[in-house]
């Protein structure tokens, strides 16, 4: 069992849908405060969910919500969003760097506009949001930064098919590596979390040929993140965690409830 997040404040990027929203809803069931920081402030016919619909779900689940439009690439917007969260809730206890852009394209098929988007959202966004939240996290009782990024692995097979995306995701992981060591003495836990299997989210459309029935739901990542946040920050930092392993350590033995279709074999996620 992990500690409750009641009264804790989470600043979650990209929380209008998918894994970010699932993490928000899991914390909301404890009575947490959630700052939903995302660009999605008006409905998009191609992608479900906005910061406002997410806020309504958070409050229905038992949490307090702040919907704040925020492009994580824009320093002024990030600072304004963090200031709004602190003014509303009194501080920040947990930062979840979930926002990410994806393009599984080879070198010759990656437009520089898409390259810049991935590096802007994934690397710059993670660094910037962490930098702006850290002064508040340093004053928190049990501060955590969680980055949704994979374990670092220099095997060329992870680079060759989609070099730009791999570099951008590994840039997020390098933030974990460096910040964990930089702030270890200050008691701020900085960890990465990655799924063992493909997760059924809106981003799934970016992966050609993936059968949603062979995926897990975002709730497995939400439960794993909740377990990470409930542990003492000084007990674990600088780790590249896998959702299934975290939950096994917490006593979970049956993972069938996370499967979209328990009768189907699961697809392993990228980078594992």
PyMOL commands that set and color helices and strands:
alter all, ss='L'
color gray80, all
select helices_A, chain A and resi 18-28+51-60+75-89+107-109+112-137+157-160+163-182+184-186+202-206+212-214+219-230+233-235+243-249+256-258
alter helices_A, ss='H'
color red, helices_A
select strands_A, chain A and resi 9-13+33-38+64-69+94-97+144-147+189-194+240-242
alter strands_A, ss='S'
color yellow, strands_A
deselect
rebuild
show_as cartoon
